[in-house]
Every structure is written in C-alpha cells, then in structure tokens.
Amino acid sequence: PSIDTIVQTPKVHKEILEKKFNIDFSKPTILLIQHPVTTESDESKRQILNTINAVKELNIQALVALPNNDAGSSEIIHEIKNSGLSWYPSLSTNEFVNIYRNIGAIVGNSSSGIHESPTFGIPAVNIGTRQQDRERASNVIDVSYEKNDIKNGIKKALFDQSYRARIAN
C-alpha cells in the first residue's frame, strides 16, 4: 500500500518545495528521521547527537522529521530542536513523497528507509538496531550509532557515484 501511495501522489515542482522548506535540492540533501529504540531509550540522546554531529560535520542540508512518541523521544526532540537543523513536527504524505523525490538519501532508522526508499532508487543510511533482522534491498547502508560510521554511510550514500548508479533502479 505504501508503494501505491507513492506512485499515485501527484508530483510537486521542486521549486515549490525549495521555497516552502528553504532548501536547495541542487546541493547534497538528506531527509533525517531517527526514532527512539525503546530497549535503548537511555541512549537516545547520545544516539541522536552522534547523528546530528555527523550531518553538521559533513555540512550537508538536512530536513528533519521529528520522531514518534516512544520512550526516549523527548530527548531526541530536544536535541533536534536545539541543533540548528531544519525540523518539522510532521510532513503530509504529499510533502513526504515529494521531498523523497528530490533528496539524495534518507538517514536514520525509520521503516521508510527499508520500505519506501527502494521505490525512489535512493540510498537509505540505516542507523543502529531499530530495523535489525528486517529484509532489505541493496540500497540500505547499515551503520552503527557511532558518528564516524554515520558519516561514512552518508558519504557513500551521497557521493559514491558507482554505488548510486547501481541502486538507482
């Protein structure tokens, strides 16, 4: 059903999205969605800070969707809101799908990185254990919660042209 939704969602011109979200899709851009892992809720702050710092050190644009409300989410939300990154409490299906159509990669631990990203032919940098043991396509780059692993995953996703060409279809 999620793929049907993607295919049926009307396209929105990139320029409209750029204006609404104050972003330039001609530059490396990611969608960041990182939820808490309930069994690791005491580590939520450290985990999101590593992700935020990786994104900032790479100096790439990020649109951040706030996480679900599982245990550990308040720490994640607090750090995102204080990060200086552009964050949104939620995105409509239309916005979400059309952002996906224009980004270089999705980063975080959302099931969207596992389920929807292959339809768009873009890399998903899957951080940590939340999606552990789920079947995944070859566009998924699994990394640990460590900042350097996250940075390396994002660099591969955005800048490794042979990898991007291989997963595009």
TORKOL-4160 file (C-alpha; in steps of 0.2 Angstrom, whole numbers, padded with zeros to 4 digits, m for minus):
169
<pt num="1" X="0000" Y="0000" Z="0000"/>
<pt num="2" X="0014" Y="0012" Z="0003"/>
<pt num="3" X="0021" Y="0010" Z="m0014"/>
<pt num="4" X="0004" Y="0013" Z="m0021"/>
<pt num="5" X="0003" Y="0029" Z="m0012"/>
<pt num="6" X="0020" Y="0034" Z="m0018"/>
<pt num="7" X="0015" Y="0031" Z="m0036"/>
<pt num="8" X="m0001" Y="0039" Z="m0035"/>
<pt num="9" X="0005" Y="0055" Z="m0026"/>
<pt num="10" X="0005" Y="0070" Z="m0038"/>
<pt num="11" X="0022" Y="0077" Z="m0042"/>
<pt num="12" X="0025" Y="0095" Z="m0034"/>
<pt num="13" X="0038" Y="0105" Z="m0043"/>
<pt num="14" X="0055" Y="0106" Z="m0034"/>
<pt num="15" X="0055" Y="0125" Z="m0034"/>
<pt num="16" X="0039" Y="0125" Z="m0023"/>
<pt num="17" X="0047" Y="0113" Z="m0011"/>
<pt num="18" X="0063" Y="0123" Z="m0010"/>
<pt num="19" X="0053" Y="0139" Z="m0006"/>
<pt num="20" X="0042" Y="0130" Z="0007"/>
<pt num="21" X="0057" Y="0121" Z="0016"/>
<pt num="22" X="0070" Y="0134" Z="0012"/>
<pt num="23" X="0081" Y="0122" Z="0004"/>
<pt num="24" X="0091" Y="0120" Z="m0012"/>
<pt num="25" X="0090" Y="0102" Z="m0019"/>
<pt num="26" X="0104" Y="0105" Z="m0031"/>
<pt num="27" X="0115" Y="0103" Z="m0015"/>
<pt num="28" X="0118" Y="0087" Z="m0006"/>
<pt num="29" X="0102" Y="0085" Z="0004"/>
<pt num="30" X="0095" Y="0071" Z="0016"/>
<pt num="31" X="0079" Y="0068" Z="0025"/>
<pt num="32" X="0083" Y="0063" Z="0043"/>
<pt num="33" X="0071" Y="0053" Z="0053"/>
<pt num="34" X="0078" Y="0045" Z="0069"/>
<pt num="35" X="0066" Y="0037" Z="0081"/>
<pt num="36" X="0070" Y="0031" Z="0098"/>
<pt num="37" X="0073" Y="0012" Z="0101"/>
<pt num="38" X="0063" Y="0008" Z="0116"/>
<pt num="39" X="0075" Y="m0005" Z="0123"/>
<pt num="40" X="0089" Y="0008" Z="0121"/>
<pt num="41" X="0079" Y="0023" Z="0127"/>
<pt num="42" X="0093" Y="0028" Z="0139"/>
<pt num="43" X="0104" Y="0030" Z="0124"/>
<pt num="44" X="0093" Y="0041" Z="0114"/>
<pt num="45" X="0102" Y="0057" Z="0117"/>
<pt num="46" X="0119" Y="0050" Z="0113"/>
<pt num="47" X="0112" Y="0042" Z="0098"/>
<pt num="48" X="0104" Y="0057" Z="0090"/>
<pt num="49" X="0119" Y="0069" Z="0095"/>
<pt num="50" X="0130" Y="0057" Z="0085"/>
<pt num="51" X="0119" Y="0058" Z="0070"/>
<pt num="52" X="0117" Y="0077" Z="0071"/>
<pt num="53" X="0135" Y="0080" Z="0073"/>
<pt num="54" X="0139" Y="0069" Z="0058"/>
<pt num="55" X="0127" Y="0079" Z="0047"/>
<pt num="56" X="0134" Y="0095" Z="0053"/>
<pt num="57" X="0152" Y="0090" Z="0051"/>
<pt num="58" X="0148" Y="0085" Z="0033"/>
<pt num="59" X="0140" Y="0102" Z="0030"/>
<pt num="60" X="0125" Y="0094" Z="0021"/>
<pt num="61" X="0107" Y="0100" Z="0020"/>
<pt num="62" X="0095" Y="0091" Z="0031"/>
<pt num="63" X="0076" Y="0091" Z="0033"/>
<pt num="64" X="0072" Y="0083" Z="0049"/>
<pt num="65" X="0056" Y="0075" Z="0054"/>
<pt num="66" X="0053" Y="0073" Z="0072"/>
<pt num="67" X="0052" Y="0055" Z="0079"/>
<pt num="68" X="0037" Y="0045" Z="0086"/>
<pt num="69" X="0032" Y="0047" Z="0104"/>
<pt num="70" X="0040" Y="0031" Z="0110"/>
<pt num="71" X="0051" Y="0031" Z="0126"/>
<pt num="72" X="0066" Y="0041" Z="0123"/>
<pt num="73" X="0058" Y="0053" Z="0110"/>
<pt num="74" X="0058" Y="0068" Z="0122"/>
<pt num="75" X="0077" Y="0068" Z="0122"/>
<pt num="76" X="0078" Y="0066" Z="0103"/>
<pt num="77" X="0066" Y="0080" Z="0100"/>
<pt num="78" X="0075" Y="0092" Z="0112"/>
<pt num="79" X="0092" Y="0089" Z="0103"/>
<pt num="80" X="0084" Y="0091" Z="0086"/>
<pt num="81" X="0076" Y="0107" Z="0091"/>
<pt num="82" X="0092" Y="0114" Z="0098"/>
<pt num="83" X="0103" Y="0108" Z="0083"/>
<pt num="84" X="0101" Y="0122" Z="0071"/>
<pt num="85" X="0094" Y="0109" Z="0058"/>
<pt num="86" X="0078" Y="0112" Z="0049"/>
<pt num="87" X="0065" Y="0102" Z="0058"/>
<pt num="88" X="0046" Y="0098" Z="0056"/>
<pt num="89" X="0034" Y="0090" Z="0068"/>
<pt num="90" X="0027" Y="0080" Z="0054"/>
<pt num="91" X="0025" Y="0080" Z="0035"/>
<pt num="92" X="0010" Y="0077" Z="0025"/>
<pt num="93" X="0010" Y="0062" Z="0013"/>
<pt num="94" X="0011" Y="0074" Z="m0002"/>
<pt num="95" X="0026" Y="0083" Z="0006"/>
<pt num="96" X="0035" Y="0067" Z="0012"/>
<pt num="97" X="0033" Y="0059" Z="m0005"/>
<pt num="98" X="0039" Y="0074" Z="m0015"/>
<pt num="99" X="0053" Y="0078" Z="m0003"/>
<pt num="100" X="0059" Y="0060" Z="m0006"/>
<pt num="101" X="0058" Y="0063" Z="m0025"/>
<pt num="102" X="0071" Y="0076" Z="m0023"/>
<pt num="103" X="0083" Y="0071" Z="m0009"/>
<pt num="104" X="0100" Y="0062" Z="m0011"/>
<pt num="105" X="0096" Y="0050" Z="0004"/>
<pt num="106" X="0086" Y="0046" Z="0019"/>
<pt num="107" X="0096" Y="0044" Z="0035"/>
<pt num="108" X="0090" Y="0037" Z="0052"/>
<pt num="109" X="0081" Y="0022" Z="0057"/>
<pt num="110" X="0063" Y="0024" Z="0050"/>
<pt num="111" X="0055" Y="0009" Z="0042"/>
<pt num="112" X="0053" Y="0021" Z="0027"/>
<pt num="113" X="0071" Y="0019" Z="0024"/>
<pt num="114" X="0068" Y="0000" Z="0022"/>
<pt num="115" X="0051" Y="0000" Z="0014"/>
<pt num="116" X="0049" Y="0016" Z="0003"/>
<pt num="117" X="0067" Y="0021" Z="m0002"/>
<pt num="118" X="0070" Y="0007" Z="m0014"/>
<pt num="119" X="0055" Y="0013" Z="m0024"/>
<pt num="120" X="0064" Y="0030" Z="m0026"/>
<pt num="121" X="0080" Y="0022" Z="m0030"/>
<pt num="122" X="0089" Y="0032" Z="m0017"/>
<pt num="123" X="0101" Y="0026" Z="m0003"/>
<pt num="124" X="0095" Y="0024" Z="0015"/>
<pt num="125" X="0108" Y="0025" Z="0029"/>
<pt num="126" X="0100" Y="0014" Z="0042"/>
<pt num="127" X="0107" Y="0019" Z="0059"/>
<pt num="128" X="0108" Y="0006" Z="0074"/>
<pt num="129" X="0097" Y="m0008" Z="0079"/>
<pt num="130" X="0079" Y="m0002" Z="0076"/>
<pt num="131" X="0077" Y="m0011" Z="0059"/>
<pt num="132" X="0088" Y="m0026" Z="0064"/>
<pt num="133" X="0083" Y="m0043" Z="0056"/>
<pt num="134" X="0071" Y="m0035" Z="0043"/>
<pt num="135" X="0073" Y="m0039" Z="0025"/>
<pt num="136" X="0081" Y="m0025" Z="0015"/>
<pt num="137" X="0086" Y="m0020" Z="m0003"/>
<pt num="138" X="0104" Y="m0017" Z="m0008"/>
<pt num="139" X="0101" Y="0002" Z="m0006"/>
<pt num="140" X="0101" Y="0001" Z="0013"/>
<pt num="141" X="0118" Y="0005" Z="0021"/>
<pt num="142" X="0118" Y="m0001" Z="0039"/>
<pt num="143" X="0129" Y="0008" Z="0051"/>
<pt num="144" X="0131" Y="0009" Z="0070"/>
<pt num="145" X="0127" Y="0023" Z="0081"/>
<pt num="146" X="0145" Y="0030" Z="0080"/>
<pt num="147" X="0147" Y="0047" Z="0072"/>
<pt num="148" X="0161" Y="0041" Z="0060"/>
<pt num="149" X="0151" Y="0026" Z="0054"/>
<pt num="150" X="0136" Y="0038" Z="0051"/>
<pt num="151" X="0147" Y="0050" Z="0042"/>
<pt num="152" X="0155" Y="0036" Z="0031"/>
<pt num="153" X="0137" Y="0029" Z="0027"/>
<pt num="154" X="0131" Y="0047" Z="0022"/>
<pt num="155" X="0146" Y="0050" Z="0011"/>
<pt num="156" X="0144" Y="0033" Z="0002"/>
<pt num="157" X="0125" Y="0037" Z="0000"/>
<pt num="158" X="0128" Y="0054" Z="m0007"/>
<pt num="159" X="0145" Y="0054" Z="m0016"/>
<pt num="160" X="0149" Y="0036" Z="m0021"/>
<pt num="161" X="0143" Y="0038" Z="m0039"/>
<pt num="162" X="0146" Y="0020" Z="m0044"/>
<pt num="163" X="0135" Y="0014" Z="m0029"/>
<pt num="164" X="0121" Y="0027" Z="m0033"/>
<pt num="165" X="0121" Y="0021" Z="m0051"/>
<pt num="166" X="0120" Y="0003" Z="m0045"/>
<pt num="167" X="0105" Y="0006" Z="m0034"/>
<pt num="168" X="0096" Y="0018" Z="m0045"/>
<pt num="169" X="0084" Y="0005" Z="m0052"/>
